[in-house]
Amino acid sequence: MPKIMVVDDDEYIRELVATLLKNERFSVVDAVNGRDALTKADAENPDLYIIDVMMPQLDGFELCKLLRQYYGDRPILMLTAKSDISQKAIGFERGTDDYLTKPFESAELIMRVKALLRRYKIESAQVISVGAAIIDRESYSVTTGGEKTDIPMKEFELLWKLAASAGRTLARDAIIEDVWGYDFEGNERTLDVHINRLRERFPANKCGFKITTIRGLGYRLEVPE
């Protein structure tokens, strides 16, 4: 049973979200602010975090950044009243996986939680099947239509990152940090060049997926229906 940590200084919201999750048979632990969440993270080891942005002591943006720094890739859903694009951009840059604004529909919250848990399971795997392509992390190869292709390491890491988060928007800065590292001294054009190379190597009509530019945010790998 997946365990979910709900972090919000509003007691009503914590209880509401906890009830919705428990009705879906999730295990729930709550935290009253960011500091409280960090204190409980080691002992509770949640599978997913749902966090508010506006909180005392440590806001959701800083909490998200610290969770990514110290607790790896566990999925994070920001649940907040801040709906403008600039705030969403900050959230994605700090490492959130998804963003849901208040007030929210109960069914949508549950759907997003389940989707994030599925994606996390995929990210932990060694092989990803996306569209007509099979991406193998052990051999660092991509197979489409029975044809195996070996590609440069950074292109593979970039493709893996996008495929593991298929359908999810990844911020430019987050991609650069994950693929090239925190001490990367190049420029953003490096990412654009690698994206274009992947598009050329794996055209949508052959591979069944496409890499879409999300203006002002980053990139998203999509599998057309």
C-alpha positions in Angstrom: 0.0 0.0 0.0 1.7 3.3 -1.1 2.2 5.8 1.6 1.5 9.5 0.9 2.6 12.5 2.9 0.2 15.5 2.9 2.0 18.8 3.8 -0.3 21.8 4.4 -0.7 24.3 7.3 -4.5 24.2 6.7 -5.9 21.5 9.0 -9.1 21.3 6.9 -7.2 20.7 3.7 -5.0 18.0 5.3 -8.1 16.2 6.7 -9.9 16.5 3.3 -7.0 15.1 1.3 -6.3 12.4 3.8 -9.9 11.2 3.7 -9.9 11.1 -0.1 -6.7 9.1 -0.1 -7.7 6.7 2.6 -10.9 6.0 0.7 -8.7 4.8 -2.1 -6.8 2.6 0.3 -3.6 4.7 0.5 -1.7 5.0 3.7 -1.5 8.7 4.8 0.8 10.7 7.0 0.5 14.5 7.4 2.8 17.4 8.2 1.8 20.9 9.3 4.6 22.7 7.4 7.8 22.2 5.4 10.0 21.8 8.5 7.7 19.2 9.9 7.7 17.3 6.6 11.5 17.2 6.5 11.6 16.0 10.1 9.3 13.1 9.3 10.6 12.2 5.9 13.3 9.8 7.1 11.1 7.9 9.5 8.0 7.8 7.3 9.7 7.3 3.9 6.6 8.2 1.8 6.1 7.1 -1.8 4.6 10.4 -2.8 4.4 14.0 -1.4 1.4 16.3 -1.7 2.6 19.8 -0.6 1.1 23.3 -0.3 3.1 26.3 -1.4 2.2 29.0 1.1 3.3 27.7 4.5 5.1 29.1 7.5 8.8 28.3 8.3 9.5 26.6 5.0 7.4 27.2 1.9 6.5 24.5 -0.6 9.0 25.7 -3.2 11.9 25.4 -0.8 10.5 22.1 0.6 10.3 20.7 -3.0 13.9 21.7 -3.7 15.2 20.0 -0.4 13.2 16.9 -1.0 14.8 16.5 -4.4 18.2 17.2 -3.0 18.0 14.7 -0.1 15.3 12.2 -0.9 15.7 11.6 -4.7 13.0 11.1 -7.2 9.9 10.3 -5.1 7.0 12.0 -6.9 5.8 15.4 -5.7 2.4 17.0 -6.4 1.9 20.7 -5.5 -1.6 21.5 -4.3 -2.0 25.3 -4.1 -4.1 28.3 -4.8 -1.4 29.9 -6.9 -2.4 29.3 -10.5 -0.5 31.8 -12.7 2.1 30.4 -15.1 5.1 32.1 -13.3 4.3 30.3 -10.1 4.0 27.0 -11.9 7.3 27.6 -13.6 9.0 28.0 -10.2 7.4 24.8 -9.0 8.7 22.8 -12.0 12.1 24.4 -11.7 12.3 23.3 -8.0 11.4 19.7 -9.0 7.7 19.2 -8.7 6.2 16.5 -10.9 2.7 17.9 -11.1 0.7 21.0 -10.1 -3.0 21.1 -9.0 -4.7 24.3 -8.0 -7.3 24.9 -5.3 -10.2 24.5 -5.3 -9.8 21.0 -6.9 -12.0 18.2 -7.9 -11.6 15.1 -5.7 -11.6 12.7 -8.7 -8.8 14.7 -10.4 -6.6 14.7 -7.3 -6.9 10.9 -7.1 -6.2 10.4 -10.8 -3.1 12.6 -10.6 -1.8 10.7 -7.6 -2.3 7.4 -9.3 -0.6 8.6 -12.5 2.4 9.9 -10.6 2.8 6.6 -8.8 2.7 4.7 -12.1 5.3 7.1 -13.5 7.6 6.6 -10.5 7.3 2.8 -11.0 8.4 3.3 -14.6 11.3 5.5 -13.7 12.6 2.8 -11.3 12.7 0.2 -14.2 15.5 -0.7 -16.5 13.5 -0.9 -19.7 10.8 1.6 -20.8 8.4 0.9 -23.7 7.1 4.2 -25.2 5.2 4.3 -28.5 6.9 1.9 -30.8 10.3 2.2 -29.1 11.9 0.1 -26.4 14.5 2.0 -24.4 17.0 -0.2 -22.5 19.0 1.4 -19.7 21.4 -1.6 -19.3 22.6 -1.6 -22.9 21.9 2.1 -23.5 20.1 1.3 -26.7 16.8 2.1 -28.4 15.0 -0.5 -30.4 12.3 0.5 -32.9 10.7 -2.0 -35.4 13.2 -4.6 -34.5 16.1 -2.3 -35.3 18.5 -1.5 -32.5 20.1 1.9 -32.3 23.0 3.0 -30.1 23.1 6.7 -29.4 25.6 9.0 -27.5 25.3 8.8 -23.7 23.9 12.3 -23.1 21.3 11.8 -25.8 20.3 8.5 -24.2 20.1 10.0 -20.7 18.0 12.9 -22.1 15.6 10.5 -23.9 15.4 8.2 -20.8 14.5 11.2 -18.6 11.7 12.3 -21.0 10.4 8.8 -21.6 10.3 8.0 -17.9 8.1 11.1 -17.4 6.0 10.6 -20.6 3.1 13.0 -20.6 4.7 15.3 -18.0 6.3 18.7 -18.6 9.9 18.9 -17.5 11.5 22.3 -16.8 14.6 23.2 -18.8 16.7 23.8 -15.7 15.7 20.6 -14.1 16.6 18.6 -17.3 20.0 20.3 -17.5 20.8 19.6 -13.9 19.7 15.9 -14.1 21.4 15.1 -17.4 24.5 17.4 -17.4 24.9 18.0 -13.6 24.8 21.0 -11.3 28.3 22.2 -12.4 27.3 22.4 -16.1 29.1 25.4 -17.6 27.5 25.3 -21.1 24.4 27.2 -22.1 20.7 26.3 -22.7 21.4 25.8 -26.4 23.1 22.5 -25.6 19.7 21.1 -24.4 18.0 22.4 -27.6 20.6 20.8 -29.8 20.2 17.4 -28.1 16.5 17.7 -28.3 16.7 18.3 -32.1 19.0 15.4 -32.6 16.6 13.1 -30.8 13.8 14.4 -33.0 15.8 13.6 -36.1 16.8 10.2 -34.9 13.3 9.2 -33.8 10.7 10.7 -36.0 7.1 10.5 -34.6 5.8 8.6 -37.6 8.3 5.8 -37.0 8.7 5.7 -33.3 5.2 6.5 -32.1 6.3 9.4 -29.8 7.2 13.0 -30.1 9.0 15.5 -28.0 7.0 18.7 -27.6 8.3 22.1 -26.7 6.3 23.7 -23.9 6.9 27.4 -24.3 8.2 29.1 -21.2 8.6 25.8 -19.3 10.5 23.1 -21.0 9.8 19.8 -22.9 7.3 16.9 -22.8 7.5 13.5 -24.5 4.0 12.6 -25.8 2.6 9.4 -27.2 -0.2 10.3 -29.7 -3.4 8.4 -29.3 
